[in-house]
Amino acid sequence: MKEHKRLEAVALTYKSETSDAPVLSAKGKGKIAQSIIDKAKEHQVPIQQDESLVELLSQLELNEAIPDELYQAVAEVFAFIYRVDQSKK
């Protein structure tokens, strides 16, 4: 029998004028995760699937800056978003 993993999602926000690092702006499982994903799609926010990164980021508190050890992984996500934005222009 195949185990069905519960949907989980996080959202990051980065505002250079208020923070040196991206902060966790939303997190949730199940219906809340689906709501985060739906809201991102509604506002044309790029979505990247990375279960292991979501697992690590979901351990943070809301509005907490990402820790130094996750900078590289999160930088790759922001690079992905930048490429998606550039390809839409």
MODELLER restraints for C-alpha pairs under 7 A, 6 or more apart:
rsr = mdl.restraints
at = mdl.atoms
rsr.add(forms.Gaussian(group=physical.xy_distance, feature=features.Distance(at['CA:6:A'], at['CA:29:A']), mean=6.84, stdev=0.5))
rsr.add(forms.Gaussian(group=physical.xy_distance, feature=features.Distance(at['CA:6:A'], at['CA:30:A']), mean=6.05, stdev=0.5))
rsr.add(forms.Gaussian(group=physical.xy_distance, feature=features.Distance(at['CA:7:A'], at['CA:29:A']), mean=5.62, stdev=0.5))
rsr.add(forms.Gaussian(group=physical.xy_distance, feature=features.Distance(at['CA:7:A'], at['CA:30:A']), mean=5.09, stdev=0.5))
rsr.add(forms.Gaussian(group=physical.xy_distance, feature=features.Distance(at['CA:7:A'], at['CA:33:A']), mean=6.27, stdev=0.5))
rsr.add(forms.Gaussian(group=physical.xy_distance, feature=features.Distance(at['CA:8:A'], at['CA:28:A']), mean=5.86, stdev=0.5))
rsr.add(forms.Gaussian(group=physical.xy_distance, feature=features.Distance(at['CA:8:A'], at['CA:29:A']), mean=4.31, stdev=0.5))
rsr.add(forms.Gaussian(group=physical.xy_distance, feature=features.Distance(at['CA:8:A'], at['CA:30:A']), mean=6.31, stdev=0.5))
rsr.add(forms.Gaussian(group=physical.xy_distance, feature=features.Distance(at['CA:8:A'], at['CA:33:A']), mean=5.18, stdev=0.5))
rsr.add(forms.Gaussian(group=physical.xy_distance, feature=features.Distance(at['CA:9:A'], at['CA:27:A']), mean=5.70, stdev=0.5))
rsr.add(forms.Gaussian(group=physical.xy_distance, feature=features.Distance(at['CA:9:A'], at['CA:28:A']), mean=5.66, stdev=0.5))
rsr.add(forms.Gaussian(group=physical.xy_distance, feature=features.Distance(at['CA:9:A'], at['CA:29:A']), mean=6.45, stdev=0.5))
rsr.add(forms.Gaussian(group=physical.xy_distance, feature=features.Distance(at['CA:9:A'], at['CA:33:A']), mean=4.76, stdev=0.5))
rsr.add(forms.Gaussian(group=physical.xy_distance, feature=features.Distance(at['CA:9:A'], at['CA:36:A']), mean=6.77, stdev=0.5))
rsr.add(forms.Gaussian(group=physical.xy_distance, feature=features.Distance(at['CA:9:A'], at['CA:54:A']), mean=6.38, stdev=0.5))
rsr.add(forms.Gaussian(group=physical.xy_distance, feature=features.Distance(at['CA:10:A'], at['CA:26:A']), mean=5.45, stdev=0.5))
rsr.add(forms.Gaussian(group=physical.xy_distance, feature=features.Distance(at['CA:10:A'], at['CA:27:A']), mean=4.19, stdev=0.5))
rsr.add(forms.Gaussian(group=physical.xy_distance, feature=features.Distance(at['CA:10:A'], at['CA:28:A']), mean=6.59, stdev=0.5))
rsr.add(forms.Gaussian(group=physical.xy_distance, feature=features.Distance(at['CA:10:A'], at['CA:54:A']), mean=6.20, stdev=0.5))
rsr.add(forms.Gaussian(group=physical.xy_distance, feature=features.Distance(at['CA:10:A'], at['CA:58:A']), mean=6.53, stdev=0.5))
rsr.add(forms.Gaussian(group=physical.xy_distance, feature=features.Distance(at['CA:11:A'], at['CA:24:A']), mean=6.02, stdev=0.5))
rsr.add(forms.Gaussian(group=physical.xy_distance, feature=features.Distance(at['CA:11:A'], at['CA:25:A']), mean=5.47, stdev=0.5))
rsr.add(forms.Gaussian(group=physical.xy_distance, feature=features.Distance(at['CA:11:A'], at['CA:26:A']), mean=4.92, stdev=0.5))
rsr.add(forms.Gaussian(group=physical.xy_distance, feature=features.Distance(at['CA:11:A'], at['CA:27:A']), mean=6.34, stdev=0.5))
rsr.add(forms.Gaussian(group=physical.xy_distance, feature=features.Distance(at['CA:12:A'], at['CA:22:A']), mean=6.16, stdev=0.5))
rsr.add(forms.Gaussian(group=physical.xy_distance, feature=features.Distance(at['CA:12:A'], at['CA:23:A']), mean=5.56, stdev=0.5))
rsr.add(forms.Gaussian(group=physical.xy_distance, feature=features.Distance(at['CA:12:A'], at['CA:24:A']), mean=4.72, stdev=0.5))
rsr.add(forms.Gaussian(group=physical.xy_distance, feature=features.Distance(at['CA:12:A'], at['CA:25:A']), mean=5.33, stdev=0.5))
rsr.add(forms.Gaussian(group=physical.xy_distance, feature=features.Distance(at['CA:13:A'], at['CA:22:A']), mean=5.43, stdev=0.5))
rsr.add(forms.Gaussian(group=physical.xy_distance, feature=features.Distance(at['CA:13:A'], at['CA:23:A']), mean=5.40, stdev=0.5))
rsr.add(forms.Gaussian(group=physical.xy_distance, feature=features.Distance(at['CA:13:A'], at['CA:24:A']), mean=6.46, stdev=0.5))
rsr.add(forms.Gaussian(group=physical.xy_distance, feature=features.Distance(at['CA:13:A'], at['CA:25:A']), mean=5.93, stdev=0.5))
rsr.add(forms.Gaussian(group=physical.xy_distance, feature=features.Distance(at['CA:14:A'], at['CA:21:A']), mean=6.65, stdev=0.5))
rsr.add(forms.Gaussian(group=physical.xy_distance, feature=features.Distance(at['CA:14:A'], at['CA:22:A']), mean=4.31, stdev=0.5))
rsr.add(forms.Gaussian(group=physical.xy_distance, feature=features.Distance(at['CA:14:A'], at['CA:23:A']), mean=6.34, stdev=0.5))
rsr.add(forms.Gaussian(group=physical.xy_distance, feature=features.Distance(at['CA:21:A'], at['CA:65:A']), mean=5.78, stdev=0.5))
rsr.add(forms.Gaussian(group=physical.xy_distance, feature=features.Distance(at['CA:21:A'], at['CA:66:A']), mean=6.36, stdev=0.5))
rsr.add(forms.Gaussian(group=physical.xy_distance, feature=features.Distance(at['CA:22:A'], at['CA:65:A']), mean=5.66, stdev=0.5))
rsr.add(forms.Gaussian(group=physical.xy_distance, feature=features.Distance(at['CA:22:A'], at['CA:66:A']), mean=6.03, stdev=0.5))
rsr.add(forms.Gaussian(group=physical.xy_distance, feature=features.Distance(at['CA:23:A'], at['CA:63:A']), mean=5.33, stdev=0.5))
rsr.add(forms.Gaussian(group=physical.xy_distance, feature=features.Distance(at['CA:23:A'], at['CA:64:A']), mean=5.26, stdev=0.5))
rsr.add(forms.Gaussian(group=physical.xy_distance, feature=features.Distance(at['CA:23:A'], at['CA:65:A']), mean=4.10, stdev=0.5))
rsr.add(forms.Gaussian(group=physical.xy_distance, feature=features.Distance(at['CA:23:A'], at['CA:66:A']), mean=5.78, stdev=0.5))
rsr.add(forms.Gaussian(group=physical.xy_distance, feature=features.Distance(at['CA:24:A'], at['CA:62:A']), mean=5.31, stdev=0.5))
rsr.add(forms.Gaussian(group=physical.xy_distance, feature=features.Distance(at['CA:24:A'], at['CA:63:A']), mean=5.08, stdev=0.5))
rsr.add(forms.Gaussian(group=physical.xy_distance, feature=features.Distance(at['CA:24:A'], at['CA:64:A']), mean=5.69, stdev=0.5))
rsr.add(forms.Gaussian(group=physical.xy_distance, feature=features.Distance(at['CA:24:A'], at['CA:65:A']), mean=6.47, stdev=0.5))
rsr.add(forms.Gaussian(group=physical.xy_distance, feature=features.Distance(at['CA:25:A'], at['CA:62:A']), mean=5.68, stdev=0.5))
rsr.add(forms.Gaussian(group=physical.xy_distance, feature=features.Distance(at['CA:25:A'], at['CA:63:A']), mean=5.48, stdev=0.5))
rsr.add(forms.Gaussian(group=physical.xy_distance, feature=features.Distance(at['CA:26:A'], at['CA:62:A']), mean=6.36, stdev=0.5))
rsr.add(forms.Gaussian(group=physical.xy_distance, feature=features.Distance(at['CA:27:A'], at['CA:33:A']), mean=6.87, stdev=0.5))
rsr.add(forms.Gaussian(group=physical.xy_distance, feature=features.Distance(at['CA:27:A'], at['CA:58:A']), mean=6.19, stdev=0.5))
rsr.add(forms.Gaussian(group=physical.xy_distance, feature=features.Distance(at['CA:46:A'], at['CA:81:A']), mean=5.92, stdev=0.5))
